[in-house]
Amino acid sequence: MFLQIIFAILLYHPLYQASATISSLQHIFTNPDHISASHRIPTIHESAVQARRILSLSNIATLSTVFPSTPNAPNSVFENWPEGLGGAPIGLIEYYASCDPILHDPTILAISIATSFKNARAGSNITMSLRYHPPIDHAPSEDPYTYSPVNLPRFSLIGHVERLSKQDVGEHGINSCFLTSHPDAKAWAPGNEIHESWWARLVVEEVYWIGGFGDRAYIGWIPIEVYRAVTAEDVNKARLVGEKGWMEKS
């Protein structure tokens, strides 16, 4: 009887209930040991293809950097930095485009005065985070979680910024490629009279992918060689959730 009372107390204890809830929702954060037969988890290669398709379809992402920890960091006094800002991360929206010849490394129009690029010059690596947005006219689904934002693909590209040479810019039509995607960026493109700017690429070194819930999508690191090996043909053939040609059970 005593043990039954103890068990009953534990069963309704908030910590026990929280633990049980976390356990039941574990598939949201990682791939479970046993997968339901109703879902097939895409391979790492297939996940890499999906990531590259999202990269090609989108043109806006969040760039995350870290403020330099040096006490006398450049511009810290001029910009009236809060005390203890060094080492803190910051994420800011930024334009990008997928331009030749390296489609897997996003092309960026870097503005020297922008926080992300000042942090990069001070030694910070950069992480570019993207999420997939299904077409507005996507087909309906019987599964209520199909178009749930927490079940849609998102990923982060971790790397560093590399300035493009004038030769690369000219030979590969970087100016035209980027401004076709972002016509308004002409106002701050290199040579403008407002801010110093330059063409650059995010050289991708690591890829972290969350394809959706762990019982139906891959969650984890994508080897860089797998990410880079994805071809333009792979990207063009792929279809994401809600795109025309996408099959719900595929």
C-alpha positions in Angstrom: 0.0 0.0 0.0 2.8 2.3 0.9 4.5 1.8 -2.5 1.2 2.4 -4.3 0.9 5.7 -2.5 4.4 6.7 -3.5 3.8 5.7 -7.1 0.6 7.8 -7.2 2.4 10.8 -5.8 5.2 10.5 -8.4 2.7 9.9 -11.2 1.1 13.3 -10.7 4.3 15.1 -9.7 5.0 18.1 -12.2 8.5 16.9 -12.8 7.3 13.4 -13.8 4.7 14.8 -16.1 7.2 17.2 -17.7 9.6 14.2 -18.3 6.8 12.2 -19.8 5.8 15.0 -22.1 9.4 15.6 -23.2 9.7 11.8 -23.9 6.5 11.7 -25.9 7.7 14.7 -28.0 11.2 13.5 -28.6 10.5 12.9 -32.3 10.3 16.7 -32.7 14.0 17.1 -31.8 15.7 13.9 -33.1 15.2 10.7 -35.0 13.6 8.0 -32.8 15.0 4.5 -32.6 11.8 3.0 -34.1 10.1 4.6 -37.1 6.4 4.3 -37.9 5.8 2.2 -41.1 3.5 5.1 -42.4 6.6 7.3 -42.9 9.9 6.9 -44.7 12.7 9.1 -43.5 14.6 10.6 -46.4 18.3 9.7 -46.7 21.1 12.2 -46.0 21.6 12.7 -49.7 17.9 13.3 -50.3 17.9 15.8 -47.4 20.9 17.5 -49.0 19.0 17.8 -52.2 16.1 19.4 -50.4 18.4 21.8 -48.7 19.9 22.9 -52.0 16.4 23.3 -53.5 15.3 25.5 -50.6 18.5 27.5 -51.2 17.7 27.9 -54.9 14.0 28.9 -54.3 14.7 31.4 -51.5 16.7 34.6 -51.6 16.4 35.9 -48.0 18.0 34.4 -44.9 19.1 35.1 -41.4 22.9 35.7 -40.9 24.1 35.1 -37.4 27.5 36.3 -36.1 29.2 36.9 -32.8 30.3 40.3 -31.5 34.1 40.4 -30.9 35.1 39.9 -27.3 38.0 42.3 -27.4 37.4 45.1 -24.9 38.4 47.7 -27.4 36.7 46.2 -30.4 36.4 48.6 -33.5 33.4 50.8 -33.3 32.4 49.6 -29.8 32.7 53.1 -28.4 31.4 54.9 -31.5 28.3 52.7 -31.6 27.7 52.9 -27.8 27.8 49.1 -27.3 26.1 47.9 -24.2 28.4 46.6 -21.5 29.3 42.9 -21.9 28.2 42.6 -25.5 31.4 40.9 -26.6 30.8 37.2 -27.4 27.0 37.7 -27.8 25.4 36.3 -31.0 23.2 38.4 -33.2 21.0 37.3 -36.1 20.0 39.7 -38.9 18.0 39.4 -42.1 20.1 39.5 -45.3 19.6 39.2 -49.1 21.4 36.4 -50.9 21.4 34.8 -54.4 22.5 31.5 -55.9 24.9 32.5 -58.6 27.4 30.7 -60.8 29.8 29.0 -60.7 29.4 27.8 -57.1 25.7 27.4 -56.5 26.1 25.8 -53.1 27.9 28.8 -51.7 25.4 31.7 -51.4 26.4 35.0 -53.0 26.0 38.0 -50.7 26.1 41.8 -51.2 28.2 42.7 -48.2 27.9 46.3 -46.8 31.0 47.3 -44.8 29.0 49.2 -42.2 26.6 46.4 -41.5 27.0 44.6 -38.2 27.2 41.1 -39.7 30.2 42.0 -41.8 31.9 44.0 -39.2 31.7 41.0 -36.9 33.0 38.8 -39.7 36.0 41.1 -40.2 36.7 40.9 -36.5 37.0 37.1 -36.8 33.4 35.8 -36.4 32.3 32.9 -38.5 28.8 33.3 -40.1 25.8 31.0 -40.0 23.1 31.4 -42.6 19.7 30.0 -41.5 16.9 29.3 -43.9 13.4 27.8 -43.7 11.0 26.5 -46.4 7.8 28.3 -47.2 5.3 26.2 -49.1 3.5 27.8 -52.1 0.4 29.8 -51.2 -1.7 27.6 -53.5 -0.4 24.3 -52.1 -2.6 21.3 -52.2 -4.5 20.4 -49.0 -3.4 17.6 -46.8 -5.2 15.1 -44.5 -2.3 15.2 -42.1 -2.7 18.4 -39.9 1.0 18.6 -39.4 2.0 18.5 -43.1 2.2 22.3 -43.4 2.9 23.0 -39.7 6.0 25.4 -39.6 7.6 23.1 -37.0 7.3 20.2 -39.4 8.7 22.0 -42.4 12.4 21.9 -43.4 14.9 24.4 -42.1 18.7 24.4 -42.0 21.8 26.3 -41.2 24.9 26.8 -43.3 28.0 27.4 -41.2 31.1 29.0 -42.8 33.0 32.2 -43.5 32.7 35.2 -45.8 35.0 35.3 -48.8 35.3 38.5 -50.9 34.9 37.9 -54.7 37.5 39.2 -57.1 36.6 41.6 -59.8 37.4 38.8 -62.3 34.9 36.4 -60.7 32.3 39.2 -60.6 32.7 39.9 -64.3 33.2 36.4 -65.6 30.2 34.9 -63.8 27.7 37.9 -64.1 27.4 38.3 -60.3 26.0 41.8 -60.6 23.2 40.7 -63.0 22.5 37.5 -61.1 22.0 39.2 -57.7 20.1 42.2 -59.0 17.7 40.0 -61.0 16.8 38.4 -57.6 16.9 41.7 -55.7 16.3 44.7 -58.0 16.1 47.2 -55.1 19.7 46.2 -54.1 21.0 48.3 -57.0 20.9 51.3 -54.6 23.7 49.8 -52.4 25.5 47.6 -55.0 29.3 48.2 -55.3 30.0 51.7 -56.7 27.0 53.3 -55.0 27.3 56.7 -53.4 25.8 55.7 -50.0 27.8 52.9 -48.5 30.9 50.9 -49.3 29.9 47.4 -50.4 31.4 44.4 -52.1 30.4 41.1 -53.5 31.1 38.0 -51.4 30.2 34.4 -50.9 29.4 32.4 -47.8 31.9 29.6 -48.1 29.9 26.7 -46.6 31.8 24.4 -44.3 29.1 22.7 -42.3 25.4 22.0 -42.8 22.9 21.3 -40.0 19.4 20.1 -41.2 16.0 19.7 -39.6 13.7 18.2 -42.2 10.7 18.2 -40.0 9.5 15.9 -37.2 12.0 13.1 -36.4 9.6 10.3 -37.2 9.3 11.4 -40.8 12.4 13.5 -41.7 16.1 13.4 -41.2 17.5 15.6 -38.4 21.3 16.0 -38.1 24.5 17.1 -39.8 24.8 16.7 -43.6 28.5 16.0 -44.6 29.8 18.9 -46.6 30.9 16.6 -49.5 27.3 15.3 -49.8 26.0 18.8 -49.8 28.4 20.0 -52.4 27.9 16.9 -54.6 24.2 17.8 -55.3 23.9 18.7 -58.9 21.7 21.3 -60.6 19.7 18.4 -62.2 19.1 17.0 -58.7 17.8 20.4 -57.5 15.5 20.9 -60.6 14.0 17.5 -60.2 13.3 17.7 -56.5 9.9 18.7 -55.2 9.3 20.0 -51.7 6.1 19.8 -49.6 3.3 21.5 -51.4 5.1 22.0 -54.7 3.4 20.8 -57.9 4.5 17.2 -58.5 5.1 16.5 -54.8 3.5 13.3 -53.5 2.5 13.3 -49.9 3.6 9.8 -49.2 6.9 10.1 -51.2 
